[in-house]
Amino acid sequence: MAKRTKTKSKLSILEQDKTGYERYFEDHHMKTRTSNNTLTGVGVLDKAECINILTKIPVKHKTEIEMLSNLYKCQFLQWYIELKSGFNLLFYGYGSKKQLLEEFSDAYLKDRPLLVINGFLSKLKIKEIFIQVISGINMGVKPKSRETLEELTEIIKEYFSDPDRSVQCLYIMIHNIDGQGLRTLQIQNCLSILASCPNIYFIASTDHINATLLFDQDRATKFNWIWHDVTTFNHYEVEPTFEDSPKVKRRKQQELNIKVVQSVLSTWNANRRRMFEILAKHQIQANLLQQQRKSRQGKGGALKSEDIGMEHDAFYKACRTDFCIRTDGDFNKFLSDFRNHEIIQSLQSKNGKNIYFIPMEAEDLKKVLEQC
Protein backbone atom coordinates (compact mmCIF):
# COMPACT_ATOMS: atom_id res chain seq x y z
CA MET A 1 0.00 0.00 0.00
CA ALA A 2 2.85 2.33 0.90
CA LYS A 3 4.54 1.46 -2.39
CA ARG A 4 1.46 2.45 -4.45
CA THR A 5 1.22 5.77 -2.60
CA LYS A 6 4.89 6.41 -3.27
CA THR A 7 4.41 5.66 -6.98
CA LYS A 8 1.43 8.06 -7.19
CA SER A 9 3.41 10.84 -5.49
CA LYS A 10 6.23 10.34 -8.00
CA LEU A 11 3.75 10.63 -10.90
CA SER A 12 2.26 13.83 -9.51
CA ILE A 13 5.74 15.33 -9.16
CA LEU A 14 6.51 14.37 -12.77
CA GLU A 15 3.26 15.98 -13.95
CA GLN A 16 4.12 19.20 -12.10
CA ASP A 17 7.56 19.27 -13.74
CA LYS A 18 6.06 19.22 -17.25
CA THR A 19 6.10 22.48 -19.15
CA GLY A 20 2.97 24.23 -20.40
CA TYR A 21 2.98 22.95 -23.97
CA GLU A 22 3.58 19.34 -22.82
CA ARG A 23 0.60 19.54 -20.47
CA TYR A 24 -1.51 21.13 -23.21
CA PHE A 25 -1.04 18.25 -25.67
CA GLU A 26 -1.51 15.68 -22.90
CA ASP A 27 -4.79 17.28 -21.82
CA HIS A 28 -6.04 17.59 -25.42
CA HIS A 29 -4.93 14.25 -26.83
CA MET A 30 -8.52 13.01 -27.20
CA LYS A 31 -10.70 14.02 -30.17
CA THR A 32 -13.46 16.47 -29.29
CA ARG A 33 -16.96 15.61 -30.42
CA THR A 34 -19.06 18.31 -32.07
CA SER A 35 -22.78 18.34 -31.43
CA ASN A 36 -25.17 17.93 -34.34
CA ASN A 37 -27.49 20.48 -32.75
CA THR A 38 -27.31 23.68 -34.82
CA LEU A 39 -29.17 26.99 -34.91
CA THR A 40 -30.97 25.89 -38.06
CA GLY A 41 -32.98 23.47 -35.94
CA VAL A 42 -34.24 26.17 -33.60
CA GLY A 43 -37.82 27.27 -34.21
CA VAL A 44 -38.77 30.88 -34.90
CA LEU A 45 -40.95 32.70 -32.37
CA ASP A 46 -44.16 34.06 -33.77
CA LYS A 47 -45.32 37.58 -32.96
CA ALA A 48 -47.66 36.58 -30.11
CA GLU A 49 -44.99 34.50 -28.35
CA CYS A 50 -42.44 37.30 -28.72
CA ILE A 51 -44.77 39.88 -27.18
CA ASN A 52 -45.69 37.48 -24.37
CA ILE A 53 -42.03 36.90 -23.45
CA LEU A 54 -41.15 40.60 -23.61
CA THR A 55 -44.01 41.55 -21.28
CA LYS A 56 -42.77 39.06 -18.68
CA ILE A 57 -39.26 40.53 -18.48
CA PRO A 58 -38.97 42.23 -15.07
CA VAL A 59 -38.19 45.94 -15.03
CA LYS A 60 -34.88 46.74 -13.36
CA HIS A 61 -34.13 50.05 -11.62
CA LYS A 62 -37.79 51.02 -11.83
CA THR A 63 -37.43 53.96 -9.42
CA GLU A 64 -34.52 55.50 -11.31
CA ILE A 65 -36.30 55.08 -14.66
CA GLU A 66 -39.40 56.83 -13.29
CA MET A 67 -37.19 59.68 -12.02
CA LEU A 68 -35.72 60.06 -15.52
CA SER A 69 -39.20 60.08 -17.02
CA ASN A 70 -40.36 62.80 -14.63
CA LEU A 71 -37.27 64.84 -15.48
CA TYR A 72 -38.12 64.72 -19.18
CA LYS A 73 -41.77 65.59 -18.49
CA CYS A 74 -40.57 68.83 -16.89
CA GLN A 75 -39.09 69.73 -20.30
CA PHE A 76 -42.37 69.31 -22.23
CA LEU A 77 -43.11 73.04 -22.20
CA GLN A 78 -39.61 73.83 -23.48
CA TRP A 79 -40.05 71.34 -26.33
CA TYR A 80 -43.38 72.88 -27.30
CA ILE A 81 -41.90 76.40 -27.32
CA GLU A 82 -39.05 75.16 -29.53
CA LEU A 83 -41.61 73.74 -31.99
CA LYS A 84 -43.56 77.00 -32.13
CA SER A 85 -40.28 78.87 -32.63
CA GLY A 86 -39.78 77.12 -35.97
CA PHE A 87 -37.54 74.22 -34.96
CA ASN A 88 -38.12 70.50 -35.36
CA LEU A 89 -37.30 68.07 -32.56
CA LEU A 90 -35.18 64.93 -32.84
CA PHE A 91 -34.85 62.67 -29.79
CA TYR A 92 -32.07 60.13 -29.31
CA GLY A 93 -30.64 57.98 -26.53
CA TYR A 94 -30.77 54.43 -25.22
CA GLY A 95 -34.21 52.97 -24.60
CA SER A 96 -37.61 53.18 -26.24
CA LYS A 97 -38.84 56.76 -26.64
CA LYS A 98 -42.29 55.86 -27.95
CA GLN A 99 -44.14 56.21 -24.65
CA LEU A 100 -42.41 59.49 -23.77
CA LEU A 101 -43.30 61.12 -27.11
CA GLU A 102 -46.88 59.89 -26.82
CA GLU A 103 -47.14 61.49 -23.37
CA PHE A 104 -45.78 64.74 -24.83
CA SER A 105 -48.37 64.69 -27.62
CA ASP A 106 -51.16 63.97 -25.12
CA ALA A 107 -50.06 66.93 -22.99
CA TYR A 108 -49.54 69.60 -25.68
CA LEU A 109 -50.82 68.35 -29.05
CA LYS A 110 -54.07 66.65 -28.06
CA ASP A 111 -56.39 69.11 -29.83
CA ARG A 112 -54.11 69.72 -32.80
CA PRO A 113 -53.86 67.83 -36.12
CA LEU A 114 -51.27 65.14 -35.49
CA LEU A 115 -49.95 62.51 -37.90
CA VAL A 116 -48.16 59.59 -36.24
CA ILE A 117 -45.81 57.48 -38.40
CA ASN A 118 -44.33 54.28 -36.99
CA GLY A 119 -41.00 54.13 -38.79
CA PHE A 120 -40.13 50.79 -37.20
CA LEU A 121 -42.73 49.02 -39.35
CA SER A 122 -40.92 46.83 -41.88
CA LYS A 123 -43.70 47.22 -44.49
CA LEU A 124 -44.26 50.96 -44.08
CA LYS A 125 -45.53 52.68 -47.25
CA ILE A 126 -45.00 56.42 -46.92
CA LYS A 127 -46.70 57.13 -50.25
CA GLU A 128 -50.01 55.69 -49.00
CA ILE A 129 -49.71 57.80 -45.84
CA PHE A 130 -49.26 60.98 -47.89
CA ILE A 131 -52.31 60.10 -50.00
CA GLN A 132 -54.38 59.63 -46.82
CA VAL A 133 -53.19 63.01 -45.48
CA ILE A 134 -54.20 64.80 -48.69
CA SER A 135 -57.60 63.07 -48.72
CA GLY A 136 -58.23 63.48 -44.98
CA ILE A 137 -57.50 67.21 -44.84
CA ASN A 138 -59.41 67.80 -48.10
CA MET A 139 -56.77 69.87 -49.83
CA GLY A 140 -58.95 70.39 -52.90
CA VAL A 141 -56.93 67.90 -54.92
CA LYS A 142 -57.81 64.26 -55.48
CA PRO A 143 -54.54 62.33 -55.09
CA LYS A 144 -53.83 59.56 -57.56
CA SER A 145 -51.85 56.42 -56.87
CA ARG A 146 -49.80 56.93 -60.04
CA GLU A 147 -48.43 60.23 -58.73
CA THR A 148 -44.87 60.13 -57.48
CA LEU A 149 -43.87 60.68 -53.87
CA GLU A 150 -42.31 64.02 -54.86
CA GLU A 151 -45.59 65.19 -56.44
CA LEU A 152 -47.57 64.24 -53.33
CA THR A 153 -45.02 66.05 -51.16
CA GLU A 154 -45.40 69.19 -53.28
CA ILE A 155 -49.22 69.08 -52.90
CA ILE A 156 -48.93 68.97 -49.09
CA LYS A 157 -46.30 71.71 -49.05
CA GLU A 158 -48.35 74.03 -51.29
CA TYR A 159 -51.44 73.55 -49.15
CA PHE A 160 -49.70 74.51 -45.90
CA SER A 161 -48.07 77.49 -47.64
CA ASP A 162 -51.50 78.83 -48.67
CA PRO A 163 -52.71 81.59 -46.28
CA ASP A 164 -56.38 80.66 -46.98
CA ARG A 165 -56.06 77.03 -45.85
CA SER A 166 -58.67 75.56 -43.48
CA VAL A 167 -56.16 73.54 -41.42
CA GLN A 168 -53.59 75.93 -40.02
CA CYS A 169 -50.80 73.51 -39.11
CA LEU A 170 -49.80 69.86 -39.05
CA TYR A 171 -47.70 68.03 -36.46
CA ILE A 172 -45.90 64.93 -37.71
CA MET A 173 -44.56 62.50 -35.10
CA ILE A 174 -42.22 59.82 -36.45
CA HIS A 175 -41.14 56.98 -34.20
CA ASN A 176 -37.78 55.82 -35.59
CA ILE A 177 -37.15 58.18 -38.50
CA ASP A 178 -34.11 55.96 -39.11
CA GLY A 179 -36.26 52.84 -39.57
CA GLN A 180 -35.76 50.48 -42.50
CA GLY A 181 -38.81 51.82 -44.32
CA LEU A 182 -37.65 55.45 -44.15
CA ARG A 183 -33.92 55.24 -44.91
CA THR A 184 -34.04 55.78 -48.66
CA LEU A 185 -32.71 59.02 -50.12
CA GLN A 186 -36.05 59.73 -51.81
CA ILE A 187 -38.09 59.46 -48.60
CA GLN A 188 -35.63 61.49 -46.53
CA ASN A 189 -35.62 64.24 -49.18
CA CYS A 190 -39.43 64.39 -49.21
CA LEU A 191 -39.63 64.47 -45.41
CA SER A 192 -37.04 67.26 -45.25
CA ILE A 193 -39.06 69.30 -47.78
CA LEU A 194 -42.14 69.02 -45.55
CA ALA A 195 -40.05 69.82 -42.47
CA SER A 196 -38.89 73.07 -44.10
CA CYS A 197 -42.52 74.24 -44.41
CA PRO A 198 -43.22 76.86 -41.65
CA ASN A 199 -46.59 75.32 -40.70
CA ILE A 200 -45.50 71.69 -40.48
CA TYR A 201 -43.76 70.58 -37.28
CA PHE A 202 -41.72 67.39 -36.90
CA ILE A 203 -41.21 65.42 -33.69
CA ALA A 204 -39.04 62.37 -34.39
CA SER A 205 -36.98 59.76 -32.58
CA THR A 206 -33.93 57.79 -33.67
CA ASP A 207 -32.21 54.68 -32.33
CA HIS A 208 -29.48 53.76 -34.80
CA ILE A 209 -26.01 54.94 -33.82
CA ASN A 210 -25.33 56.08 -37.41
CA ALA A 211 -28.64 57.90 -37.87
CA THR A 212 -26.86 61.22 -38.44
CA LEU A 213 -25.57 59.87 -41.76
CA LEU A 214 -29.12 60.19 -43.11
CA PHE A 215 -28.87 63.97 -43.02
CA ASP A 216 -26.42 65.66 -45.37
CA GLN A 217 -25.93 69.43 -45.19
CA ASP A 218 -28.95 70.20 -47.36
CA ARG A 219 -31.35 67.87 -45.51
CA ALA A 220 -30.01 68.91 -42.11
CA THR A 221 -30.69 72.56 -42.99
CA LYS A 222 -34.24 71.77 -44.08
CA PHE A 223 -35.01 69.62 -41.05
CA ASN A 224 -33.60 72.29 -38.70
CA TRP A 225 -33.38 69.83 -35.82
CA ILE A 226 -32.93 70.54 -32.16
CA TRP A 227 -31.40 67.36 -30.75
CA HIS A 228 -32.49 66.11 -27.32
CA ASP A 229 -30.88 63.27 -25.39
CA VAL A 230 -33.74 61.39 -23.75
CA THR A 231 -32.11 58.19 -22.54
CA THR A 232 -35.08 56.37 -21.00
CA PHE A 233 -33.73 52.82 -20.46
CA ASN A 234 -37.25 51.61 -21.28
CA HIS A 235 -37.65 48.21 -22.90
CA TYR A 236 -38.28 48.10 -26.64
CA GLU A 237 -41.58 46.25 -26.20
CA VAL A 238 -43.37 47.30 -29.40
CA GLU A 239 -40.62 48.07 -31.91
CA PRO A 240 -38.91 44.63 -32.13
CA THR A 241 -42.20 42.78 -32.72
CA PHE A 242 -42.45 44.39 -36.16
CA GLU A 243 -38.89 43.61 -37.18
CA ASP A 244 -37.86 40.38 -38.86
CA SER A 245 -35.38 38.22 -37.00
CA PRO A 246 -32.20 37.23 -38.89
CA LYS A 247 -33.65 33.76 -39.37
CA VAL A 248 -36.91 35.11 -40.81
CA LYS A 249 -34.95 37.42 -43.12
CA ARG A 250 -32.84 34.50 -44.27
CA ARG A 251 -35.99 32.47 -44.92
CA LYS A 252 -37.53 35.31 -46.94
CA GLN A 253 -34.32 35.64 -48.95
CA GLN A 254 -34.38 31.91 -49.64
CA GLU A 255 -38.01 32.14 -50.80
CA LEU A 256 -37.03 35.02 -53.06
CA ASN A 257 -34.13 33.00 -54.50
CA ILE A 258 -36.46 30.08 -55.22
CA LYS A 259 -38.90 32.32 -57.09
CA VAL A 260 -36.10 34.00 -59.06
CA VAL A 261 -34.57 30.67 -60.13
CA GLN A 262 -37.99 29.25 -61.04
CA SER A 263 -38.77 32.35 -63.08
CA VAL A 264 -35.47 32.16 -65.00
CA LEU A 265 -35.81 28.43 -65.68
CA SER A 266 -39.37 28.87 -66.97
CA THR A 267 -38.08 31.15 -69.75
CA TRP A 268 -35.39 28.71 -70.90
CA ASN A 269 -35.66 25.62 -73.09
CA ALA A 270 -35.86 22.03 -71.84
CA ASN A 271 -32.15 21.33 -72.42
CA ARG A 272 -31.05 24.10 -70.05
CA ARG A 273 -33.60 22.97 -67.46
CA ARG A 274 -32.29 19.38 -67.67
CA MET A 275 -28.73 20.66 -67.20
CA PHE A 276 -29.85 22.44 -64.02
CA GLU A 277 -31.72 19.31 -62.91
CA ILE A 278 -28.60 17.13 -63.31
CA LEU A 279 -26.50 19.36 -61.07
CA ALA A 280 -29.33 19.92 -58.57
CA LYS A 281 -30.02 16.19 -58.12
CA HIS A 282 -26.30 15.46 -57.74
CA GLN A 283 -26.04 18.21 -55.12
CA ILE A 284 -29.06 16.93 -53.16
CA GLN A 285 -27.67 13.38 -53.13
CA ALA A 286 -24.15 14.55 -52.22
CA ASN A 287 -25.58 16.69 -49.43
CA LEU A 288 -27.43 13.67 -48.00
CA LEU A 289 -24.33 11.46 -48.13
CA GLN A 290 -22.14 14.11 -46.51
CA GLN A 291 -24.67 14.65 -43.72
CA GLN A 292 -24.83 10.91 -43.03
CA ARG A 293 -21.03 10.67 -42.98
CA LYS A 294 -20.71 13.60 -40.58
CA SER A 295 -23.42 12.11 -38.37
CA ARG A 296 -21.55 8.79 -38.13
CA GLN A 297 -18.33 10.61 -37.25
CA GLY A 298 -20.10 12.76 -34.66
CA LYS A 299 -19.32 15.98 -36.48
CA GLY A 300 -21.56 18.95 -37.13
CA GLY A 301 -21.33 22.21 -39.01
CA ALA A 302 -22.11 23.42 -42.51
CA LEU A 303 -21.06 21.54 -45.62
CA LYS A 304 -18.50 22.98 -48.02
CA SER A 305 -19.48 23.71 -51.61
CA GLU A 306 -16.51 21.61 -52.71
CA ASP A 307 -18.00 18.55 -50.99
CA ILE A 308 -21.39 18.73 -52.71
CA GLY A 309 -20.44 20.24 -56.08
CA MET A 310 -19.72 18.46 -59.35
CA GLU A 311 -16.38 18.41 -61.16
CA HIS A 312 -16.23 19.81 -64.69
CA ASP A 313 -15.57 16.49 -66.46
CA ALA A 314 -18.25 14.63 -64.51
CA PHE A 315 -20.79 17.40 -65.11
CA TYR A 316 -20.02 17.49 -68.84
CA LYS A 317 -20.24 13.70 -69.16
CA ALA A 318 -23.59 13.60 -67.33
CA CYS A 319 -25.01 16.29 -69.63
CA ARG A 320 -23.82 14.42 -72.75
CA THR A 321 -25.32 11.17 -71.45
CA ASP A 322 -28.66 12.92 -70.89
CA PHE A 323 -28.51 14.41 -74.43
CA CYS A 324 -29.16 17.94 -73.13
CA ILE A 325 -25.98 19.07 -74.92
CA ARG A 326 -24.36 17.89 -78.14
CA THR A 327 -21.06 19.80 -78.28
CA ASP A 328 -18.57 21.54 -76.02
CA GLY A 329 -19.96 24.81 -77.33
CA ASP A 330 -23.45 23.98 -76.07
CA PHE A 331 -22.08 23.10 -72.64
CA ASN A 332 -20.05 26.31 -72.34
CA LYS A 333 -22.91 28.47 -73.65
CA PHE A 334 -25.48 27.01 -71.25
CA LEU A 335 -23.01 27.23 -68.37
CA SER A 336 -22.27 30.87 -69.21
CA ASP A 337 -26.00 31.68 -69.09
CA PHE A 338 -26.35 30.05 -65.67
CA ARG A 339 -23.30 31.87 -64.32
CA ASN A 340 -24.48 35.23 -65.65
CA HIS A 341 -27.69 34.77 -63.64
CA GLU A 342 -25.63 33.55 -60.64
CA ILE A 343 -27.65 30.32 -60.58
CA ILE A 344 -24.53 28.16 -60.99
CA GLN A 345 -21.20 29.15 -59.47
CA SER A 346 -17.76 27.56 -59.59
CA LEU A 347 -14.63 27.16 -57.50
CA GLN A 348 -11.30 25.42 -57.80
CA SER A 349 -10.65 22.29 -55.78
CA LYS A 350 -7.38 21.55 -54.04
CA ASN A 351 -6.18 19.59 -57.09
CA GLY A 352 -6.96 22.51 -59.42
CA LYS A 353 -10.18 21.16 -60.98
CA ASN A 354 -13.26 23.33 -61.54
CA ILE A 355 -16.22 22.37 -59.37
CA TYR A 356 -19.71 23.64 -60.20
CA PHE A 357 -22.44 24.08 -57.60
CA ILE A 358 -25.79 25.80 -57.09
CA PRO A 359 -25.67 28.24 -54.11
CA MET A 360 -28.90 26.93 -52.57
CA GLU A 361 -29.76 24.54 -49.77
CA ALA A 362 -30.95 21.03 -50.57
CA GLU A 363 -34.54 21.70 -49.43
CA ASP A 364 -34.73 24.79 -51.65
CA LEU A 365 -33.40 22.82 -54.62
CA LYS A 366 -36.14 20.23 -54.13
CA LYS A 367 -38.78 22.99 -54.26
CA VAL A 368 -37.29 24.33 -57.49
CA LEU A 369 -37.22 20.86 -59.07
CA GLU A 370 -40.89 20.34 -58.23
CA GLN A 371 -41.75 23.22 -60.57
CA CYS A 372 -39.32 22.29 -63.36
Buried (B, 14 or more C-beta within 10 A) or exposed (E): EEEEEEEEEEEEEEEEEEEEEEEEEEEEEEEEEEEEEEEEEEEEBEEEEBBEEBEEEEEEEEEEBEEBBEEBEEEBEEBBEBBEEEBBBBBBBEBBBBBBBEBBBEEBBEEEBBBBBBBBBEEBEBBEBBBEBBEEBEBEBEBEEEBEBEEBBBBBBEBBEEEEBEBEBBBBBBBBBBBBBBBEEEBBBBBBBBBBBEBBBBBBBBBBEEBBEBBEEEBEEBBBBBEBEBEBBBBBBBBBBBBEEEBEEEEEEBEEBBEBBBEBBEEBEEBBBBBBBBBBBBBBEBBEEBBEEBEEEEEBEEBEBBBBBBBBEBBBEBBBEEEBBEEEEBBEEBBEBBEEEEBBBBEEEEEEEBBBBBEBBBEBBEBBBEEB
